[in-house]
Amino acid sequence: MNNSITLRDIARALNLSTSTISKALNDSYEIGEETKKKVIAYATEHHYVPNRMAKGLKQGKSRSIGVVVCSLDNNFVAQMLDGIDKVSTDKSYQIIIMQSKESQKQEIACIDLLYSGGIDGLLISPACETTDFSYLKNLQESGLPMVLFDRLTDQIDTHKVGADNFKGAYDATMHLINNGYKRIAHLNTNTKLSISTDRLNGYKQALSDQMISFNPTYLRSCDYTDSHKLNEDLEEAIQYYMSLPEPPDAIFTATDQITTRCLSLLNKLGYHIPKDLALIGFTNTELADAMNPSLSTIHQPAFEIGQLAAEKLISLIEQKHKEVDFETIKLETQILVRASTQTVPTSN
C-alpha cells in the first residue's frame, strides 16, 4: 500500500493552496521565507516524495533514460554503467537498465517497455544477434534520441561511442610478435558485431605488417551467448589447436568472457603459461593480477565510454530540435603486460 503524502495533503494540513505548496518546495521567489520553512519542515517530517511522472508530464519530459546492455553479469558492462550513472545523476536523470541476454527478440521487448514508459532517450549496446537495425531506426525517426555505445554499427546515423578495437587488437598481436611468438591463434565470437570484426582485422594487420602469413587454422570462434556452450567451444578449440602439426605458441582472445575462461581452461588442461602457450586478451577484470599466472590484457576505458555516451545522449535530449553533427568516437585502449606473455627462452 502506498502511504506517501501528496501536495494536496500538505496544503490541507497547512491551510494553504497546492500552488503555494508547490512553489515553496521549488524555492520560488514568490513565497516568503517563513512559509517555505513551514512547508519544507512538514514535507520532510511526513516523508513527502515528488511525483516524478506528474512533474515529467508537466515539463514534457520524464527525465529518465533507458539503457539496454547485453548482460549485467560482466565487469566491463558494469564499469560502463557506472559511467552512465555518474553523468545521469549529475544531470538529474534516472536510468532504467535492462539486459537483452544477446537476444534480438528480448532486446526489442526491453526497448518496447522502456519506450512505452516514456523514456526521454535510449542508450543501447546491441545484442550479438542483432543484424537488422530497422526497428531502432524507426524509433529514432519517431523522435526518440538514441546513442550507441561499445557495439557500433553503420546502419544508424547517431552518436556512437566505443573503444578503438582495431588498435587494441593490433597492439596485443604486436606485443606477442615482439616477444618472439610467431604462431598466434585468435579466439573470437561467432557474431558480426563491429567489435569482433575490428579485433579480427587488427590481429590480421599486425601479422601482415610483420610479414607473418595469416593461418586460417589458427582462427576459431565461440558461442558466448550461453556460458555452458562457451566452455564447451573453448575446450574444443584449445584441444584442436594443440593437436595441430604446428600448434600455436600464443593465443589472442577477443572478449572478456573468452579471455578469463581460456586461462582457467588452459590451467585445468595442464598447460603451462607462457611456457607452452602465451595468452593475452581483452578484459577489464580487476583480478588479472591475481590470476595464475597474472594475465596480460587489453584494458578498455569502460567508465569513460559510458560517461561520454550518456553526455552525448543528454545533449541530444536537451537540444531535440537542433541540427546535430553526429560523431563516432573511439577511445584508446591500454595494453597491460603481465606474466602470461613474458618471453620464454628457447632451448635450442
N, C-alpha and C positions, 0 to 999 in steps of 0.2 A: 504494500500500500504506500502511495506517495503522500507524505505529510508535509511537503515543503510549502512554505507560505508564498503568497503572490503579492504583487504591488497593491492589489485591491485590499488584501488583508491588512497590510501595513497602513494604508490610507484610512481604513475603517477604524483601526486601533488608535491612530493618532489624530483622527478627525480632520484629515487633510484630503485634498483631491489626489487621484492617482497620478495626474500630470505633475503635481508638486513633488510627489514621492520620486517619480522617475527622474525629474530634473535634479533633485537633491542628490540622488545616488550617482548621477552623471556629472556632479560637481558644477552645475550650471551657475553662471553669474547672476541669474535672475532670482536665485534663492538665497536668503540670508544665512549667515554662518550658524546661528543658533538652531534654525530649523534643520540645516544639513546635519549638524551634530546629533540632534534628536533622532532623525530618520536613520542615520548610519548606525547609531547605537542600537536602535530597535531591530534593524535588519540583521546586524551582527549577532545580537542576543538570540534571535529566532532562526538563525542559520538560513537567511534568505539567499537563494541561488538564482541569478538571472536566467530567464528562459532564452537560451541561445537561438533556438529555432524561431521564436517570435521576433527576436531582435534582428535575426538574419533576414526574415521575410520583409521586415520594415525597411531594411537597408538594401534589399535586393541581393544579399549575399548571405551564405551560411557560415562563412569563414572556416570552412572545412575543406581539406584536400584528401582525395583518395590516393592511396599508394598500393600498387599491385606488384608483388615480387614472386619469384619462382618458389621460394621456400624460406621459412623463418629459421629452419634448422641449419644455419650456415653462418659462420663467423663473419665472412666478407659482407653478406647481406645485412647482418646486424650492425656492422660498422657504418654502412651506407645509411641505414635507418636512423642511426644516431645523428648523422649529419643533417638529414632531412628534419628530424625532430628539433634540433637546435635552432635552425633557421625559422621553422614554422612557429615554434614557441616565441621566439624573439619578435616575430611579426604578428603575433596573436591569431594564428591559425591553428586549428586542431587537425591532427592527421588520423585517418582511418585506414588501418593496414590490413590487407587481405593477401592470401597466397594462392597461386594458380596450381601449385604442385606439378608444374611443367605441362599442364593440360590446357589446350586452347579452349575446350568447352568450359572448363572451370574458370578460366581467365575471363571469358565473356560473361559468365554468371556473376563473377565478382564485380565486373565493371557495371553491369546492369543494376546491381544492388546499390552500388555507390552513386550511380547517375540518378537513379530514382530517389535516392536520399538527398539529392540537391547539392552535391559537392560543387565547389567553385572551380576546381581544376583536377587534373589527373596526372600522377607520376607513375610511369609504368616501365618495368623491366620485363619484356615479353617472355612468355613461356617458350621452351625449346620446340614445342610442337607448332608454334605459330609461324606460318609462312604466308598466310593471306591477311593483309592488314586493312582490308576494305572496311571492316567493322569499325576499327578505330578512326579511319579517315572520315567515315560518315558522321561519327560523333563529333569529330573536330569541325566538320563543315556545319554541324548544327549549332556550333558556338561554344563547345567545351574546350577550354585551353588544356593542352597536354604537353608534357615533356618526357622524352625517352631517356632512361639512364642505364648505364652499364651495357645493356644489349641494344645495339643500334641497328636501324635499317634505313635504306634509301627510299623505301616505299612511302614514307611520311615526311612532309616538309614541316619541321618544327625545330625547337631547340633540342639538341642531343648532347648528353654528357657521359663520357666513359673514360676508360684508360687507353693508353696507346698500346694496344695488344700486339700489334706487329713488332714494334720496337722492343717490347718486353720479351717476346719470343726470340727475336733476333739476338738480344743481349744474352739470354740464357744459353742459346746454342753456341754463340761465340765464346762464352766463358768455358764451356765444355771443350771446345776445339783448342782454345788457348792452353788448357790444362792437359792436352795430349790425347783427348778422346776423339776418335775418328768415326767409329761405328755407332752413330747416335740414333736411337729409336725415338719415336714420338707417339705418345698415347693421347688421343684426343676424344671428343664426344661424337656421337653419331647424329649431329644436328647440322643445320645450315645457318646457324646463328653467326653473326659477324665476328663474335669473339673467337669462335672456333676456326673460321676461315682465315682471319687476320693472324692468329697464332700459328697456324699451319704455314702460311705464306712467309711469316718472319723466320721460322725454322728453315724453310727451303732456301730463302735468300741468304742466310748465313752460310749454309752448306755451299751454295753456288759461289759466294764471294771467296770462299777458301778452297775452291776447286775440288770439292768433295761431291761426288755424284749422289743425287737423291735415290735412295733404295726403297722402292715401294713395300718391300717385305718388312721394313722397319716401321711402317705406319700402321697402327691399329686403332680402332675406335671402340668406345664403350657406351653402353646404355646407362646413363646415370639418373634416369627418372625413378628408378627403384633401387634401393640400397643393396638388396639381396642379389639382383641381376648385375649390379655394378661389381660386386665382389667376385661373382662368377666370371664375368667378362675379363676382369683384371687378372685373375688367377690363370685363366686360359691364355691370355696374351703373354704373360710372363713365361709360362711353360713353353709356349710357341717360340718366343724369342730365344730362349735358352737351348732349344732343340735344333736351332738353325746351324748349318755347317760353319757359318761365321756369326756367332751370336753378337748382339750389340754390347759395347763396353760402357754405354751410358744411356739413360732414358730421360727425356724431357717430357714432363706431363703438363697437360693444358688447363686443368681446373683444380680448385680447392679440394673437392672430394676425391678426385683421382690421385692427387699428389700424396695426401696423408695416408690413404688406404694402400697405395702402392708401396710405400715404405714399410708399413706394417706387414703386408703380404710377403715382401722380399725377405724380411726378417724371419717370418713364420716358415718360409720355404727353405731357410738355411743359407741364404746368400749373404756374403759379407760385403757391406757397402763402406767405402767405394772400391774395395779390392776386386770384387767380382763384377761390380756394376756401379757406376756413379748415378746419382739421381738429383735432378733439380726440377722445380715446377712452380706454377702459380699457386700460391696460397697465402692467406693473411693470418693463419693461425699463430697465436702468441706462444704456442707450445713448441714451435720449430726448434728452439734452442735446447729444449728438454728431451727431444726425441733421440733415439739411438740408431745411428749416430745423429748429431744435430743436422738439421735439414737445410740445404741451400734453397732459397726461394726467390721468386719474383713477387715483390710486395706491391699491391695496387693501392693508390690513395683513396680508399673506400669512403672514409668520412668526408673527404673533400668532394668526391663525386656526388654524394648525397646532398651535401651543403649547396653546391653550385646548381644542381638540378632543382632544388627547392627554391633557390633565389630566382632562377630563370622562370619557373612556373608562376611564382607570386608576381613577378614583373609582368607576365602575360595577363594574369587575372586583373591586375590593377591598371593596366593600360589596354583594356579589352578592345577598344575601338580605334587604336592607333596602328599605323602600318609598322610592321616589325621585320627587321632583317634577321632571319633565323641563323643560329650558329651551331656548328658541330664542334664540340670541344673535347680534345683527347689529352688527358693529363698523363704526365710522365710516371712510369713505373720505376721501381728501385730494385736492383739486384742485391740480395743479402747472402754473402758467401759464407758457408759453414762447412762442416766436416764431410758431408755426403758427396762433395765434388772435388775433394782435395786430390792433388796429383799423386798417383801411386807409382813408385819406382818400378821400372821394368826389370825382369830377372835376366833377360838376355842381353 
